[in-house]
Every structure is written in C-alpha cells, then in structure tokens.
C-alpha cells in the first residue's frame, strides 16, 4: 500500500511526465512450500528403516514502512486516451522474518514425530523488500 504525492509536467502538446513519491507499507507472510524431513533408524537384525515427513514451511508476518519514487511518460493519442510507461523504485530496510516448520500429517508416521527434537529450528529469513517495477499500458480517461 502506498500514499504518494503527484506532479504532472506538460512537455509539449501530446506528452506529459508524471512524478510521484511517498510512503509505502510492505506486508509479507505466507507459506513457502513443502520440504521433506527424513528419519532413519536401525531395527532388529541390522535392518535400516526410514520414514519421510513432509513439512510445511511458513514465514511469520513481517510489516515494514518504506518509501517509493517513480516517473511516468504519457503519450496522449486522443482527448481521453494515452499510452504510458512507468518506472518506480520501492525501498525499505532489511528485516528478519521468523520461519517455522509444521508437519503435514503427523498422525500418519510410523515412529513418533516430535517437532521439538526431530527438527533443527528454522531460525530467521533475512528479507530486503526493495525492488524496481517497470510497467506500460494503455489508459482511457472517462
């Protein structure tokens, strides 16, 4: 979500440049995907057993306040239509998001599955939500 100030400069009859900048709120959370954790143990008569535990990796909510700055070039091809191209840079400081693993089907395991002892803690994910966006399109004003 962004809240921007906006200035439009009229270059010639059919071209305008839009300049804008403001504050941006970055919100990140979700599921990264599934990972597999394997557990091996030796049974009687030196038989090696193994079991697969599919795990869901989650990223805890991360909220940051940053900023953005951008410019757009508009080519007016009629009274209420324009072709445009825009470049915008979003910036926010680096942050750490908590990672966690959750077993998808803990009851289906042969051996007891204990997330406290069977999984190494995931720790944190370093996130830098800064990026550049370039977009273009056709606009009709009503």
GIQUIHU-V609475 format. One record per run of one state. SS is the DSSP state (H for helix, E for strand, - for the rest). FROM is the first residue (numbers start at 1). LEN is the number of residues. Records with the same first field share a line. If there is no record, write none. Layout:
SS: FROM-LEN + FROM-LEN
//
This chain:
-: 1-1 + 13-2 + 43-1 + 47-1 + 77-4 + 92-3 + 104-2 + 109-6 + 119-5 + 128-3 + 141-2
E: 2-11 + 15-28 + 48-29 + 81-11 + 95-9 + 124-4 + 131-10
H: 44-3 + 106-3 + 115-4
//
